[in-house]
């Protein structure tokens, strides 16, 4: 039986085409992926992200525990700040990629991938059981929150009409629109308290909002009503995927998995080798110093072809050297684009590739990341 978010009936009413996504029945699109994608690039789009997981980590040992278990440096965060980070095995490979927010001195909120909730929580609990520092409390809070993402260049123009007033906790702000990139604060909405973060997965400005089922249901409707004159559209997983592929944001199960390290994925910026020991540090330090066997590259098709897709083979000079991890037709650029792993000697920008699509090979070229630039 597929799980459903609190917005399931809203998706049905709006004519959303529903699919199985990691065990959840979620909308892949409402009108078309291209329409929804371009709404986010030009105006505003709203996504149901209630399937994502939330874990709270609190107590006097929270920051020390998280710094031992995650790759980025949590000590850099003051209350109201967040950072992208990764959870790795001792062998350096990725269990999950996530966002970590500091809500107060000893309270952190982790936003984890929907398909990884059970694995992540079990792994964190096992790490906590071995932790010898001060007290740490771990709570899987995934059932306490529903969530939406509102993304696009016009969202700041109307978000204060949807969630009016100053912040109530976490950090002091006069209005939601005062949130800067990677900041989070609590605001009153109707009789509820909601957390609003200025982050996203599209390459556009925007916000992610977490709250009770009731708050998120009301906010979904309010955003669609207030945002209508600004061109807001409900958006499905299809547009979420094309948007993040254009800006080269990784997706767990595609660019990241338990056979791949953050260094191979080009995410070394989020690995703080200078903060002391943490899970996987020795392997990641070695890869940073001595190189890797595979590298994630971005490419554009230079031949007219059907869109590249995950698992398609990548060729250089007639030899199969790698595999596509994500691929699509870019609605912004109107060309086939993708991400894939190749050996480092073939990873330079402007390297000519061929992608095998439906049994035929088509020309492509490695391009700098992100593929789409504003």
C-alpha positions in Angstrom: 0.0 0.0 0.0 1.5 3.3 -1.1 1.8 6.1 1.6 0.0 9.4 0.9 0.7 12.9 2.1 -1.9 15.1 3.7 -2.1 17.0 0.3 -3.2 13.8 -1.6 -6.8 15.0 -2.1 -5.5 18.4 -3.2 -3.4 16.7 -5.9 -6.4 14.8 -7.1 -8.5 17.9 -7.3 -5.9 19.7 -9.3 -5.7 16.8 -11.8 -2.2 15.6 -10.7 -0.9 12.5 -12.4 0.0 10.3 -9.5 2.9 7.8 -9.4 4.8 5.6 -7.0 7.8 7.5 -5.7 9.8 5.7 -3.1 6.7 4.1 -1.7 4.7 7.3 -1.8 1.8 8.2 -4.1 3.0 11.5 -5.4 2.1 13.9 -8.4 4.6 13.7 -11.2 2.9 16.5 -13.1 -0.4 18.5 -13.2 -0.4 20.2 -16.7 3.1 19.4 -18.2 6.6 19.1 -16.8 7.7 21.9 -19.2 4.9 24.3 -18.0 5.7 23.7 -14.4 9.4 23.9 -14.8 9.2 27.3 -16.6 6.8 28.6 -14.0 9.5 28.1 -11.4 12.2 29.6 -13.5 10.1 32.7 -14.5 7.6 33.2 -11.7 6.7 30.7 -8.9 5.9 27.0 -8.3 4.7 25.1 -5.3 5.7 21.5 -4.5 4.5 19.0 -1.9 7.5 17.7 0.0 5.7 16.2 2.9 7.2 12.8 2.0 10.7 14.0 3.2 11.9 12.9 6.6 12.7 15.0 9.7 15.0 14.0 12.6 15.6 16.2 15.7 18.9 15.8 17.5 19.1 17.6 20.8 21.0 17.6 24.1 24.4 18.9 25.3 26.2 16.4 23.1 24.2 17.2 19.9 26.9 19.3 18.0 29.7 16.9 18.9 27.7 13.9 17.9 26.6 15.4 14.6 30.1 16.6 13.8 31.3 13.0 14.2 28.5 11.6 12.0 28.1 14.2 9.2 30.7 15.6 6.8 30.2 19.3 7.1 31.1 21.4 10.2 28.0 22.0 12.4 30.0 24.3 14.7 29.8 27.0 12.0 26.0 27.3 12.5 24.4 29.8 14.8 20.7 29.5 15.7 18.7 30.0 12.5 21.3 28.8 10.1 21.4 25.6 8.0 23.9 23.7 5.8 24.0 21.0 3.2 25.9 17.9 4.5 26.3 14.2 4.0 26.1 11.1 6.1 28.8 8.6 5.2 30.0 5.0 6.1 33.5 4.5 7.5 34.5 3.6 3.9 33.5 7.1 2.8 30.4 6.2 0.7 27.1 8.1 1.1 24.2 6.9 3.3 22.3 10.0 2.6 22.6 13.7 1.7 20.6 16.1 3.9 20.1 19.6 5.3 21.0 20.3 8.9 19.5 23.4 10.7 20.4 24.7 14.1 17.1 25.7 15.9 18.7 26.6 19.2 21.9 26.1 21.3 21.4 22.3 21.6 18.6 21.5 19.1 19.2 20.6 15.4 16.8 19.5 12.7 17.8 17.2 9.9 15.8 17.0 6.7 16.4 13.7 5.0 15.4 11.9 1.8 12.0 10.2 1.8 13.4 6.9 0.5 16.1 6.8 3.2 14.1 7.6 6.4 14.2 4.1 7.9 17.9 3.5 7.0 19.0 7.0 8.2 17.2 6.7 11.5 18.5 3.2 12.2 22.1 4.3 11.3 21.9 7.4 13.5 20.5 5.4 16.4 23.4 2.9 16.0 25.9 5.8 16.0 24.3 7.4 19.1 24.5 4.1 20.9 28.3 4.1 20.4 28.7 7.8 21.2 30.7 8.5 24.4 30.2 12.3 24.7 27.5 14.2 26.6 23.8 13.2 26.3 22.2 13.1 22.9 18.5 12.6 22.1 17.3 11.5 18.7 13.7 11.7 17.5 12.3 10.6 14.2 9.9 13.5 13.8 8.8 12.6 10.2 5.2 12.0 11.2 5.0 15.4 13.0 5.6 17.5 9.9 4.1 18.0 6.5 6.0 20.3 4.2 5.8 22.4 1.0 8.5 24.1 -1.1 7.6 27.4 -2.9 10.2 28.3 -5.4 10.8 31.0 -8.1 11.9 34.6 -8.6 8.5 36.1 -7.7 7.9 34.2 -4.4 9.5 37.0 -2.2 7.0 39.4 -3.7 4.0 37.7 -2.1 5.2 35.3 0.7 4.5 37.9 3.4 0.8 38.0 2.4 0.7 34.2 3.0 2.6 34.2 6.3 2.3 37.7 7.7 4.2 39.1 10.7 7.6 38.8 12.4 9.3 35.6 13.4 8.3 34.0 16.7 11.3 31.8 17.5 14.7 30.5 16.3 16.0 33.9 15.0 14.6 37.4 15.1 13.2 38.8 11.7 10.6 41.4 10.8 9.1 39.2 8.0 9.5 35.9 6.2 11.0 37.8 3.2 13.9 38.8 5.4 15.2 35.2 5.5 18.5 34.9 3.6 19.9 31.8 1.9 20.2 28.9 4.3 18.4 30.6 7.2 15.4 29.2 9.1 12.9 30.7 11.6 9.6 30.0 13.2 6.5 32.1 12.3 2.8 32.2 13.4 0.3 31.1 10.8 -3.3 31.2 11.8 -3.2 29.2 15.1 -0.1 27.3 14.1 3.6 27.6 14.3 5.5 26.9 11.1 9.2 26.7 10.3 10.3 28.5 7.2 13.7 27.9 5.6 15.2 29.8 2.7 16.5 26.8 0.8 15.5 24.8 -2.2 16.3 22.2 -4.8 15.6 24.1 -8.0 18.4 26.7 -8.3 15.9 29.5 -7.8 15.2 31.6 -4.8 12.4 30.3 -2.5 11.3 28.8 0.7 10.6 25.4 2.3 7.8 25.4 5.0 7.3 22.7 7.6 4.3 22.5 9.9 1.3 20.4 11.1 -0.9 18.7 8.5 -3.6 21.3 9.0 -1.2 24.3 8.7 0.3 22.9 5.5 -3.1 22.1 3.9 -4.2 25.7 4.6 -0.9 27.2 3.3 -1.0 25.1 0.1 -4.4 26.7 -0.7 -3.4 30.2 0.4 -0.2 30.1 -1.7 -2.2 29.1 -4.8 -4.8 31.8 -4.2 -2.4 34.7 -3.3 0.2 33.6 -5.8 -2.2 33.3 -8.8 -1.6 36.9 -10.0 2.1 36.3 -9.9 1.8 33.1 -12.0 2.3 30.4 -9.4 1.6 26.8 -10.5 1.4 23.5 -8.6 4.5 21.4 -9.6 5.1 17.7 -9.5 8.2 15.5 -9.2 8.9 15.7 -12.9 9.6 19.5 -12.8 11.5 19.0 -9.5 13.8 16.6 -11.4 14.4 18.7 -14.5 15.0 21.8 -12.4 17.6 20.1 -10.1 19.3 18.4 -13.1 19.8 21.7 -14.9 21.6 23.1 -11.8 23.4 19.8 -11.1 22.0 19.1 -7.7 22.5 15.4 -6.8 19.6 13.0 -6.2 20.1 10.1 -3.8 19.9 6.8 -5.8 21.2 8.5 -8.9 24.4 10.6 -8.3 24.8 9.4 -4.7 24.6 5.9 -3.2 26.4 3.5 -0.9 29.1 2.9 -3.6 29.9 6.6 -4.1 31.8 9.2 -2.0 31.1 12.9 -1.8 34.6 13.6 -3.4 33.7 11.5 -6.4 30.4 13.4 -6.7 32.2 16.7 -6.7 30.8 17.7 -3.2 34.2 18.2 -1.5 33.1 21.7 -0.5 30.7 20.1 2.0 33.4 17.8 3.5 35.1 19.6 6.4 38.4 17.7 6.7 39.8 20.3 9.1 37.1 19.8 11.9 38.5 16.7 13.5 37.6 13.1 13.0 34.2 12.0 11.5 32.8 9.0 9.8 34.6 8.3 6.5 37.2 11.1 7.0 40.3 9.0 6.3 39.0 7.7 3.0 37.7 11.2 1.9 41.1 12.8 2.9 42.9 10.2 0.9 40.7 10.8 -2.2 41.1 14.6 -1.9 44.9 14.2 -1.7 45.4 11.4 -4.2 42.5 11.5 -6.6 39.5 9.3 -7.4 38.6 6.5 -9.8 35.4 8.2 -11.1 34.1 11.7 -11.4 30.7 13.2 -11.8 30.4 15.3 -15.0 27.7 17.4 -16.6 27.0 17.1 -20.3 24.9 18.6 -23.1 23.8 16.7 -26.2 25.3 18.2 -29.4 23.3 15.9 -31.7 19.6 15.9 -32.1 18.3 12.9 -30.1 15.7 11.6 -27.7 16.6 12.8 -24.1 19.4 10.9 -22.3 18.2 8.8 -19.3 19.7 7.2 -16.3 21.8 4.0 -16.9 22.5 4.9 -20.6 26.2 4.1 -21.5 28.7 6.9 -22.0 31.4 6.4 -24.7 34.7 8.2 -25.4 36.6 7.3 -28.6 34.4 4.2 -29.1 35.1 2.9 -25.6 32.3 2.5 -22.9 33.8 4.6 -20.1 30.8 5.4 -17.9 27.1 5.7 -17.2 24.5 8.4 -17.1 23.0 8.9 -13.6 20.4 11.6 -14.5 19.3 12.8 -17.9 16.4 14.8 -19.4 15.4 17.3 -22.0 16.2 20.7 -20.5 13.0 22.9 -20.7 15.1 26.1 -20.1 17.8 25.3 -22.7 15.7 23.1 -25.0 18.5 20.5 -25.4 19.3 17.1 -23.9 21.3 17.3 -20.7 22.6 14.9 -18.1 25.0 13.9 -15.3 27.2 10.8 -15.2 30.3 9.2 -13.9 33.5 8.8 -16.0 37.1 8.1 -15.1 39.0 11.3 -14.2 41.0 11.3 -17.4 37.8 11.8 -19.4 36.2 14.4 -17.0 37.6 17.6 -18.4 35.2 20.3 -19.7 34.9 20.2 -23.5 35.6 16.5 -23.7 33.6 15.0 -26.5 31.3 12.1 -25.5 28.8 9.8 -27.1 25.6 8.7 -25.2 24.0 5.5 -26.3 20.2 6.2 -26.6 18.0 3.4 -27.6 20.8 1.4 -29.2 22.3 4.4 -31.2 25.1 6.7 -30.2 24.7 10.5 -30.2 27.3 13.2 -29.7 27.5 15.1 -26.4 30.1 17.3 -24.7 31.1 17.8 -21.1 30.1 21.3 -19.8 30.8 23.3 -16.6 28.4 22.9 -13.7 25.7 24.2 -13.3 24.4 23.4 -16.8 21.8 26.2 -16.5 22.9 29.6 -15.3 20.6 32.5 -14.6 
